[in-house]
Amino acid sequence: MAPTLQQAYQRRWWMACTAVLENLCFSAVLLGWASLLIMLKNEGFYSYLCQEENATSEPAQNVSAAPHEWPSCEDQEEMLNLGFTIGSFLLSAATLPLGILMDKYGPRPLRLLGSFSFAASCAMMALAGYDPPVLAPLIFLALSLNGFGGICLTFTSLTLPNMFGNLRSTFMALMIGSYASSAVTFPAVKLIYDAGVSFVAIMLVWSGLACLIFLNCLINWPKESFPAPEEASYIKKIKLSGLALDHKVTGDRFYTHVITVGQRLSQRRASLDQGKEFYQSTEDPQQKAPPDHAIPFRRSVCSPIFLWSLVTMGMTQLRVIFYMAAMNKMLEFEVTGGEQHVSKELKEKAESTVSFYSSIFGVLQLICLFSCPFIGYVMDWRLKECVDGPIDRYAEGHIGENNTEKPRKLRDRKIQKLTNAMRAFVFTNLLLVGFGVTCMIHNLPLQFLTFILHTLVRGFFHSACGGLYAAVFPSNHFGTLTGLQSLISAVFALLQQPLFMAMVEPLHGDPFWVNLGLLLFSLVGFLLPIYLFYFRHQLLQKVKDSKAELADGAHIKLHEDNATTNGALSKDTMA
């Protein structure tokens, strides 16, 4: 039986920790395709396509793990890469329909489906490994299920941070970081494979571990979606007819209690006109009707913040994907200098250099796991000092003659979220510009810094974008908006293929001009934080205007009360 939201809230730390491990080991593992490709070739998948005249044997260090020394050729690699193309396409293209389904049915059924798909994919790989020449076509279905299951697990985990209140962006960044770091999973599996463990045994164990995800979701994940902290309260019991407080609620949580209860008792409604990008709910949690249609979806899609985020994320995705596709060619150019005919010694040196630097690049992907929470921390900066709705400058102060202590300043939550998002995108864009500069410098040791900057940018942008959507848009729009953004970014990243062809053919492998053009194009990323600054200024101006109107109204009311009092006194005197 599925737990309730309150029970899920009590288990939120267990769910968060397991979700990070599940993302790390089961989400976007296809990004480590290079290691899986070696294992599949060693196992003889599609080796029958290799003719004797163009077949080559695998390196000796990899043959020990395989029962036979299967031939290898370009036709075999093309066929296997076709399976990877299908799987990686589903890893990106499935985001939009999954987002729509998750907004409608919640994360539980999709997570169950994703864990089952991943377990089935590993089982199919193990089955195909028993007789690769006959069962090799199963690899296409296996890789498709692998990509689909991985994106299901990733997408559903992005709703989990809603249970952590002011730390929501930090936990969302941690989920995205674990997803981005999952590219190291297949390299780690290859180490086990090289140690002598059979491919079939590895895949069967992996399939069994995926079944544990299914069991964990079945026990701990509720049927309902996780509402945002502004939309619901899990352990606070707030009613208009009576007030019941948990005796453990103290400190900042007690202050949040007081603010929320005051809003309920005064029947205040958040003004949507104050910020169309934001969604605030002051509905009674006991009401059955959910506020899903409080803001139309078309308003979120057509909002300038979302449109500018599409431009920024599309540009960044193109920059990141192009580098991953052309990195080996760039490193080779650093060694050979772009010469067409090189000596055998220089060619071997280029191959060894590319292999070494590619391995270092793969290991550095783990940086995402530890660096992404930093952007989440930036997105959550000072949210504990914020309250919902416009407030006075020192609303927390105590009024009294003997009060000499300066009260703590409170902040408007909406404005603080915009400020944090603006800072996160400015910092990430600066890293992207730095990455573009180091790409253009012909210095091999400097490429280690390029690898680090690339990894940071890849994790930071996804974390900042996810945190921005969670902070700005309604939670019931989050999945669809994220899926739409991911799909458009994936389509935009297809431009990397003509750029790669231009670098290889007309430019003879020299990446300078392509990198220069992408560096200039990356400056477009600063348009999103510029608009966030403009929109924040508008909100601040509206807050000031509302305070001025309240002050004028209080002044007029005071004069009216004085006039009424003076008139009453005059009548009494005349009587």
C-alpha positions as CSV (number, residue, x, y, z in Angstrom):
1,M,0.0,0.0,0.0
2,A,1.3,3.4,-0.9
3,P,2.2,5.7,2.0
4,T,0.5,9.1,2.6
5,L,2.2,12.4,2.0
6,Q,2.7,12.8,5.7
7,Q,4.4,9.4,6.0
8,A,6.5,10.2,2.9
9,Y,7.6,13.4,4.6
10,Q,8.8,11.4,7.6
11,R,10.8,9.2,5.3
12,R,12.1,12.1,3.1
13,W,15.8,11.7,4.2
14,W,15.8,8.0,3.3
15,M,14.1,8.7,0.0
16,A,16.6,11.5,-0.9
17,C,19.7,9.4,0.0
18,T,18.5,6.4,-2.0
19,A,17.4,8.6,-4.9
20,V,21.0,10.0,-5.2
21,L,22.4,6.5,-5.3
22,E,19.8,5.3,-7.8
23,N,20.5,8.2,-10.1
24,L,24.3,7.6,-9.8
25,C,24.0,4.0,-10.8
26,F,20.9,3.7,-12.9
27,S,20.0,7.0,-14.6
28,A,22.1,8.3,-17.5
29,V,24.6,5.4,-17.6
30,L,24.5,5.4,-21.4
31,L,26.7,8.6,-21.3
32,G,29.5,6.2,-20.5
33,W,28.9,4.4,-23.8
34,A,32.6,4.1,-24.7
35,S,33.2,1.6,-22.0
36,L,30.1,-0.5,-22.8
37,L,31.1,-0.5,-26.5
38,I,34.4,-2.2,-25.6
39,M,32.6,-4.9,-23.6
40,L,30.0,-5.5,-26.3
41,K,32.8,-5.9,-28.9
42,N,34.7,-8.3,-26.6
43,E,31.6,-10.4,-26.2
44,G,31.2,-10.7,-30.0
45,F,28.0,-8.6,-30.6
46,Y,27.6,-8.2,-34.4
47,S,31.1,-9.6,-35.0
48,Y,29.7,-11.7,-37.9
49,L,29.6,-8.4,-39.9
50,C,33.4,-8.3,-39.9
51,Q,35.1,-9.9,-42.9
52,E,38.5,-11.4,-42.7
53,E,40.1,-8.7,-44.8
54,N,38.9,-5.8,-42.6
55,A,38.6,-7.5,-39.2
56,T,41.0,-6.7,-36.4
57,S,41.4,-8.3,-33.0
58,E,40.7,-6.6,-29.7
59,P,43.6,-5.6,-27.5
60,A,45.1,-8.4,-25.5
61,Q,44.3,-6.8,-22.1
62,N,40.6,-7.0,-22.8
63,V,40.5,-10.5,-24.2
64,S,41.0,-12.3,-20.9
65,A,37.4,-11.4,-19.8
66,A,35.9,-12.9,-22.9
67,P,35.7,-16.6,-23.8
68,H,36.7,-16.0,-27.4
69,E,38.7,-13.4,-29.3
70,W,36.1,-12.0,-31.5
71,P,36.9,-9.9,-34.6
72,S,36.2,-6.2,-34.7
73,C,35.5,-3.8,-37.6
74,E,33.9,-0.5,-38.5
75,D,30.7,-2.1,-39.6
76,Q,30.3,-3.7,-36.2
77,E,30.9,-0.3,-34.4
78,E,28.4,1.4,-36.7
79,M,25.7,-1.1,-35.9
80,L,26.3,-0.9,-32.1
81,N,26.5,2.9,-32.3
82,L,23.1,2.8,-33.9
83,G,21.7,1.2,-30.8
84,F,23.4,3.8,-28.7
85,T,21.8,6.5,-30.8
86,I,18.4,5.1,-30.2
87,G,18.9,4.8,-26.5
88,S,20.4,8.3,-26.0
89,F,17.6,9.8,-28.1
90,L,15.0,8.3,-25.8
91,L,17.1,9.6,-22.9
92,S,16.4,13.1,-24.1
93,A,13.3,13.0,-26.2
94,A,11.1,11.2,-23.7
95,T,11.4,14.1,-21.2
96,L,8.4,16.0,-22.6
97,P,5.8,13.1,-22.5
98,L,7.1,12.0,-19.2
99,G,6.8,15.5,-17.8
100,I,3.1,15.6,-18.9
101,L,2.4,12.2,-17.4
102,M,4.2,13.1,-14.2
103,D,2.2,16.3,-13.8
104,K,-1.0,14.4,-14.2
105,Y,-0.4,11.1,-12.4
106,G,2.5,11.9,-10.0
107,P,6.0,10.3,-9.9
108,R,5.2,6.9,-8.3
109,P,3.9,5.0,-11.5
110,L,6.6,6.5,-13.7
111,R,9.3,5.5,-11.2
112,L,7.9,2.0,-11.0
113,L,7.9,1.8,-14.8
114,G,11.4,3.2,-15.1
115,S,12.9,0.7,-12.6
116,F,11.2,-2.2,-14.3
117,S,12.5,-1.0,-17.7
118,F,16.0,-0.7,-16.5
119,A,15.9,-4.2,-14.9
120,A,14.5,-5.6,-18.1
121,S,17.2,-3.9,-20.2
122,C,20.0,-5.5,-18.1
123,A,18.3,-8.9,-18.2
124,M,18.1,-8.6,-22.0
125,M,21.8,-7.8,-22.2
126,A,22.5,-10.8,-20.1
127,L,20.3,-13.0,-22.3
128,A,21.9,-11.7,-25.5
129,G,25.3,-12.5,-23.9
130,Y,24.6,-16.2,-23.8
131,D,24.7,-16.4,-27.6
132,P,25.7,-13.0,-29.1
133,P,25.8,-14.1,-32.8
134,V,22.2,-15.1,-32.6
135,L,20.7,-12.8,-30.0
136,A,22.7,-9.6,-30.9
137,P,19.5,-7.8,-32.1
138,L,18.2,-7.8,-28.6
139,I,20.8,-5.1,-27.8
140,F,18.6,-2.5,-29.6
141,L,15.6,-3.1,-27.4
142,A,17.9,-3.4,-24.3
143,L,19.5,0.0,-25.0
144,S,16.2,1.6,-25.7
145,L,14.8,0.3,-22.4
146,N,18.0,1.4,-20.6
147,G,17.6,5.0,-21.9
148,F,13.9,5.2,-21.1
149,G,14.3,3.7,-17.7
150,G,17.1,6.0,-16.8
151,I,15.2,9.2,-17.7
152,C,12.2,8.0,-15.7
153,L,14.3,7.6,-12.6
154,T,15.9,11.0,-13.1
155,F,12.7,12.9,-13.8
156,T,10.8,11.5,-10.9
157,S,13.6,12.3,-8.5
158,L,13.4,16.0,-9.4
159,T,10.1,16.3,-7.5
160,L,11.5,14.9,-4.3
161,P,13.3,18.1,-3.2
162,N,9.8,19.7,-2.7
163,M,9.7,18.1,0.7
164,F,12.8,20.0,1.9
165,G,11.4,23.5,2.1
166,N,14.0,26.2,1.9
167,L,16.6,23.6,0.9
168,R,14.7,22.6,-2.2
169,S,17.1,24.0,-4.7
170,T,20.1,22.4,-2.9
171,F,18.6,18.9,-3.0
172,M,17.5,19.4,-6.6
173,A,21.1,20.3,-7.5
174,L,22.2,17.1,-5.7
175,M,19.7,15.0,-7.8
176,I,21.0,16.6,-11.0
177,G,24.6,16.2,-10.0
178,S,24.1,12.5,-9.4
179,Y,22.4,12.2,-12.8
180,A,25.3,14.0,-14.5
181,S,27.9,11.9,-12.7
182,S,26.3,8.6,-13.7
183,A,28.5,8.6,-16.8
184,V,31.2,7.0,-14.6
185,T,29.1,3.9,-14.0
186,F,30.0,1.9,-17.1
187,P,33.7,2.7,-16.8
188,A,33.4,1.3,-13.2
189,V,31.6,-1.8,-14.6
190,K,34.3,-2.3,-17.2
191,L,36.9,-2.5,-14.4
192,I,34.9,-5.3,-12.9
193,Y,34.7,-6.9,-16.3
194,D,38.5,-6.6,-16.9
195,A,39.0,-8.3,-13.5
196,G,37.5,-11.5,-14.9
197,V,33.8,-11.3,-14.0
198,S,31.6,-12.4,-16.9
199,F,29.4,-10.0,-18.8
200,V,26.3,-12.1,-18.1
201,A,26.9,-12.2,-14.4
202,I,27.4,-8.4,-14.2
203,M,24.2,-7.7,-16.1
204,L,22.2,-10.2,-14.0
205,V,23.4,-8.6,-10.7
206,W,22.6,-5.1,-12.1
207,S,19.1,-6.2,-13.1
208,G,18.6,-7.5,-9.5
209,L,19.7,-4.2,-8.0
210,A,17.2,-2.4,-10.3
211,C,14.5,-4.6,-8.8
212,L,15.4,-3.1,-5.4
213,I,14.5,0.4,-6.8
214,F,11.1,-1.0,-7.7
215,L,10.6,-2.3,-4.2
216,N,11.8,0.9,-2.6
217,C,9.4,3.0,-4.7
218,L,6.6,0.6,-3.9
219,I,7.1,1.0,-0.2
220,N,8.1,4.6,0.3
221,W,6.8,6.7,-2.6
222,P,3.2,8.1,-2.3
223,K,0.6,8.2,-5.0
224,E,0.2,12.0,-4.8
225,S,2.7,14.4,-6.3
226,F,4.9,16.2,-3.9
227,P,3.5,19.8,-3.5
228,A,5.8,22.7,-3.3
229,P,6.4,24.2,0.2
230,E,4.2,27.2,-0.7
231,E,1.3,24.9,-1.7
232,A,1.0,22.5,1.2
233,S,2.2,21.6,4.6
234,Y,2.9,18.0,5.6
235,I,3.1,18.1,9.4
236,K,1.4,21.4,10.3
237,K,-2.3,21.2,11.1
238,I,-3.8,24.5,10.2
239,K,-7.6,25.0,10.2
240,L,-9.7,28.1,10.2
241,S,-12.1,26.7,12.8
242,G,-9.3,25.8,15.2
243,L,-5.5,25.8,15.6
244,A,-3.4,22.8,16.4
245,L,0.4,23.1,16.6
246,D,3.0,20.3,16.8
247,H,4.8,20.6,20.1
248,K,8.1,20.1,18.2
249,V,7.7,23.2,16.1
250,T,10.2,25.8,17.3
251,G,12.5,28.5,15.9
252,D,12.2,29.3,12.2
253,R,9.5,26.6,11.8
254,F,7.4,28.2,14.5
255,Y,7.8,31.6,12.8
256,T,6.6,30.1,9.5
257,H,3.7,28.7,11.5
258,V,2.7,32.1,12.7
259,I,3.0,33.7,9.3
260,T,0.9,30.9,7.6
261,V,-1.7,30.9,10.3
262,G,-2.0,34.7,10.0
263,Q,-2.6,34.3,6.3
264,R,-5.3,31.7,6.8
265,L,-7.1,33.6,9.5
266,S,-7.1,36.9,7.7
267,Q,-8.2,35.1,4.5
268,R,-5.6,36.9,2.4
269,R,-5.2,36.0,-1.2
270,A,-1.9,36.3,-3.0
271,S,-2.1,38.7,-5.8
272,L,-1.3,37.1,-9.1
273,D,-0.9,40.5,-10.7
274,Q,2.1,41.2,-8.6
275,G,4.2,38.7,-10.4
276,K,2.8,36.5,-13.2
277,E,5.8,34.3,-13.0
278,F,5.1,33.1,-9.5
279,Y,2.5,30.9,-8.0
280,Q,1.4,31.3,-4.4
281,S,-1.3,29.2,-2.7
282,T,-3.1,30.3,0.5
283,E,-5.8,27.7,0.2
284,D,-6.8,25.6,3.2
285,P,-4.9,22.3,3.0
286,Q,-8.1,20.5,4.1
287,Q,-9.9,21.6,1.0
288,K,-10.2,18.8,-1.6
289,A,-10.0,20.9,-4.7
290,P,-6.4,21.2,-5.8
291,P,-5.2,24.5,-7.2
292,D,-3.8,23.0,-10.4
293,H,-5.6,25.5,-12.6
294,A,-4.8,28.6,-10.6
295,I,-2.4,29.6,-13.3
296,P,-2.9,28.5,-17.0
297,F,-0.1,26.4,-18.4
298,R,0.1,28.7,-21.5
299,R,1.0,31.6,-19.2
300,S,4.0,29.7,-17.9
301,V,5.1,28.6,-21.4
302,C,4.7,32.1,-22.8
303,S,6.4,33.8,-19.9
304,P,9.6,35.7,-20.7
305,I,11.6,33.8,-18.1
306,F,10.8,30.5,-19.7
307,L,11.5,31.7,-23.2
308,W,14.8,33.2,-22.2
309,S,15.7,30.0,-20.4
310,L,15.1,28.1,-23.7
311,V,17.6,30.3,-25.5
312,T,20.2,30.0,-22.6
313,M,19.8,26.3,-22.2
314,G,19.8,25.6,-25.9
315,M,23.0,27.5,-26.4
316,T,24.7,25.8,-23.4
317,Q,23.6,22.4,-24.6
318,L,25.1,23.0,-28.0
319,R,28.4,24.2,-26.5
320,V,28.7,21.2,-24.1
321,I,27.6,18.5,-26.6
322,F,29.9,19.8,-29.3
323,Y,32.9,19.6,-27.0
324,M,32.1,16.1,-26.0
325,A,31.8,15.0,-29.7
326,A,34.9,16.8,-30.9
327,M,37.2,16.4,-27.8
328,N,39.2,13.6,-29.3
329,K,39.8,15.4,-32.5
330,M,40.8,18.6,-30.6
331,L,43.3,16.6,-28.5
332,E,44.7,14.9,-31.6
333,F,45.1,18.3,-33.2
334,E,47.1,19.5,-30.2
335,V,49.6,16.6,-30.8
336,T,49.8,16.5,-34.6
337,G,49.3,20.1,-35.3
338,G,46.8,19.3,-38.0
339,E,49.3,17.6,-40.4
340,Q,47.7,15.1,-42.8
341,H,50.7,12.8,-43.0
342,V,52.4,12.0,-39.7
343,S,55.0,9.5,-38.7
344,K,54.1,6.3,-37.0
345,E,55.7,7.4,-33.8
346,L,53.7,10.7,-33.7
347,K,50.5,8.8,-34.6
348,E,51.0,6.4,-31.7
349,K,51.8,9.4,-29.4
350,A,48.5,11.0,-30.4
351,E,46.5,7.9,-29.8
352,S,48.0,7.4,-26.3
353,T,47.5,11.1,-25.5
354,V,43.9,11.0,-26.5
355,S,43.3,7.8,-24.6
356,F,44.9,9.2,-21.4
357,Y,43.1,12.5,-21.5
358,S,39.8,10.8,-22.4
359,S,40.1,8.7,-19.3
360,I,40.8,11.7,-17.1
361,F,37.8,13.5,-18.6
362,G,35.6,10.5,-17.7
363,V,36.8,10.4,-14.1
364,L,36.2,14.1,-13.7
365,Q,32.5,13.7,-14.3
366,L,32.2,12.8,-10.6
367,I,32.8,16.5,-9.9
368,C,29.1,17.1,-10.8
369,L,28.0,15.1,-7.8
370,F,29.9,17.4,-5.4
371,S,29.7,20.7,-7.3
372,C,26.0,20.9,-8.2
373,P,24.8,21.4,-4.6
374,F,26.8,24.6,-4.6
375,I,24.5,26.2,-7.1
376,G,21.6,24.8,-5.1
377,Y,23.0,26.5,-2.1
378,V,23.1,29.8,-4.1
379,M,19.5,29.3,-5.1
380,D,18.5,28.8,-1.5
381,W,20.5,31.7,-0.1
382,R,18.7,33.5,2.8
383,L,15.3,31.9,2.0
384,K,14.9,31.2,5.8
385,E,14.8,34.9,6.4
386,C,11.9,35.4,3.9
387,V,8.2,35.4,4.2
388,D,5.5,35.2,1.6
389,G,4.0,38.4,0.4
390,P,5.0,42.1,0.8
391,I,6.1,43.0,4.3
392,D,7.3,46.0,6.2
393,R,11.0,46.6,6.5
394,Y,11.2,45.5,10.1
395,A,8.0,43.4,10.4
396,E,9.7,41.2,13.0
397,G,10.5,44.0,15.3
398,H,8.7,44.5,18.7
399,I,6.9,47.8,19.1
400,G,7.5,49.3,22.5
401,E,9.2,52.2,24.2
402,N,11.9,50.2,25.9
403,N,12.8,48.2,22.8
404,T,16.4,49.3,21.8
405,E,17.4,46.2,19.9
406,K,17.5,46.5,16.1
407,P,15.0,44.0,14.7
408,R,16.1,41.5,12.1
409,K,15.2,42.4,8.5
410,L,12.8,40.2,6.7
411,R,12.8,39.6,2.9
412,D,10.1,39.0,0.4
413,R,10.5,35.4,-0.8
414,K,9.7,36.0,-4.4
415,I,12.2,38.8,-4.7
416,Q,14.9,36.7,-2.9
417,K,14.3,33.8,-5.3
418,L,14.8,36.0,-8.3
419,T,18.0,37.4,-6.8
420,N,19.4,34.0,-6.1
421,A,18.6,32.7,-9.6
422,M,20.2,35.8,-11.2
423,R,23.4,35.3,-9.3
424,A,23.5,31.5,-10.1
425,F,23.2,32.2,-13.9
426,V,25.7,35.0,-13.9
427,F,28.3,32.8,-12.1
428,T,27.6,29.8,-14.5
429,N,27.9,32.0,-17.6
430,L,31.2,33.3,-16.4
431,L,32.4,29.7,-16.1
432,L,31.1,29.0,-19.6
433,V,33.1,32.0,-21.0
434,G,36.2,30.8,-19.2
435,F,35.7,27.3,-20.7
436,G,35.4,28.8,-24.1
437,V,38.7,30.7,-23.7
438,T,40.7,27.8,-22.4
439,C,39.4,25.7,-25.4
440,M,41.1,28.1,-27.8
441,I,44.6,27.9,-26.2
442,H,46.9,25.3,-27.6
443,N,48.3,23.9,-24.4
444,L,47.7,20.2,-23.5
445,P,48.2,20.6,-19.7
446,L,45.7,23.5,-19.7
447,Q,43.0,21.1,-21.0
448,F,42.7,19.7,-17.5
449,L,41.3,23.0,-16.5
450,T,39.1,22.9,-19.6
451,F,37.7,19.5,-18.4
452,I,36.9,20.8,-15.0
453,L,35.2,23.9,-16.3
454,H,33.2,21.8,-18.8
455,T,32.0,19.5,-16.0
456,L,31.1,22.4,-13.7
457,V,29.1,24.1,-16.5
458,R,27.3,20.9,-17.4
459,G,26.1,20.4,-13.9
460,F,25.6,24.0,-12.9
461,F,23.3,25.0,-15.8
462,H,20.9,22.1,-15.2
463,S,20.9,22.7,-11.5
464,A,20.3,26.4,-11.9
465,C,17.5,25.9,-14.5
466,G,15.8,23.3,-12.4
467,G,16.0,25.5,-9.3
468,L,14.6,28.5,-11.3
469,Y,11.6,26.5,-12.6
470,A,10.9,25.1,-9.1
471,A,11.0,28.6,-7.6
472,V,9.1,30.5,-10.3
473,F,6.5,28.2,-11.8
474,P,3.7,26.1,-10.2
475,S,4.8,22.7,-9.2
476,N,2.1,21.1,-11.4
477,H,3.8,22.7,-14.4
478,F,7.4,21.7,-13.4
479,G,7.6,18.4,-15.2
480,T,6.1,19.6,-18.5
481,L,8.2,22.7,-18.6
482,T,11.4,20.8,-17.8
483,G,10.6,18.2,-20.4
484,L,9.8,20.8,-23.0
485,Q,13.0,22.6,-22.3
486,S,15.0,19.4,-22.5
487,L,13.5,18.4,-25.8
488,I,14.1,21.8,-27.4
489,S,17.7,21.9,-26.1
490,A,18.3,18.4,-27.5
491,V,16.9,19.4,-30.9
492,F,19.1,22.6,-30.8
493,A,22.2,20.5,-29.9
494,L,21.8,18.6,-33.2
495,L,23.6,21.6,-34.8
496,Q,26.8,20.1,-33.4
497,Q,27.0,17.6,-36.3
498,P,27.4,20.3,-39.1
499,L,29.8,22.1,-36.8
500,F,31.9,19.0,-36.4
501,M,31.8,18.3,-40.1
502,A,33.0,21.9,-40.7
503,M,35.8,21.5,-38.3
504,V,37.0,18.2,-39.9
505,E,36.7,19.0,-43.6
506,P,37.1,22.7,-44.5
507,L,39.2,23.6,-41.4
508,H,41.3,20.4,-41.5
509,G,40.7,19.6,-37.8
510,D,41.5,23.1,-36.5
511,P,38.8,23.9,-33.9
512,F,39.9,27.6,-33.4
513,W,37.2,29.3,-35.5
514,V,34.4,27.0,-34.4
515,N,35.4,27.6,-30.8
516,L,35.6,31.3,-31.4
517,G,32.1,31.4,-32.9
518,L,30.7,29.4,-30.0
519,L,32.5,31.6,-27.5
520,L,30.8,34.7,-29.0
521,F,27.4,32.8,-29.1
522,S,27.8,31.9,-25.4
523,L,27.5,35.6,-24.5
524,V,23.8,35.2,-25.3
525,G,23.5,33.4,-21.9
526,F,23.8,36.7,-20.0
527,L,20.4,37.8,-21.4
528,L,18.5,35.6,-18.9
529,P,20.0,37.1,-15.8
530,I,19.6,40.5,-17.3
531,Y,15.9,39.9,-17.7
532,L,15.7,38.5,-14.1
533,F,17.3,41.7,-12.9
534,Y,14.7,43.7,-14.8
535,F,11.8,41.6,-13.5
536,R,13.1,41.9,-10.0
537,H,13.3,45.6,-10.3
538,Q,9.6,45.7,-11.3
539,L,8.6,43.6,-8.3
540,L,10.5,45.9,-6.0
541,Q,8.8,48.9,-7.5
542,K,5.4,47.3,-7.0
543,V,6.2,46.6,-3.3
544,K,7.2,50.2,-2.8
545,D,4.0,51.4,-4.5
546,S,1.9,49.1,-2.3
547,K,3.6,50.4,0.8
548,A,3.0,54.0,-0.2
549,E,-0.7,53.3,-0.9
550,L,-1.1,51.6,2.5
551,A,0.6,54.6,4.2
552,D,-1.6,57.1,2.4
553,G,-4.7,55.1,3.3
554,A,-3.7,54.9,7.0
555,H,-3.1,58.7,7.0
556,I,-6.6,59.4,5.5
557,K,-8.2,57.0,7.9
558,L,-6.6,58.7,10.8
559,H,-7.9,62.1,9.7
560,E,-11.4,60.7,9.2
561,D,-11.3,59.2,12.7
562,N,-10.1,62.5,14.2
563,A,-12.8,64.4,12.4
564,T,-15.5,62.0,13.6
565,T,-14.2,62.2,17.2
566,N,-14.1,66.0,17.1
567,G,-17.6,66.2,15.7
568,A,-18.9,63.9,18.5
569,L,-17.2,66.0,21.2
570,S,-18.7,69.2,19.7
571,K,-22.2,67.7,19.9
572,D,-21.7,66.7,23.5
573,T,-20.5,70.2,24.4
574,M,-23.5,71.8,22.8
575,A,-25.8,69.4,24.6
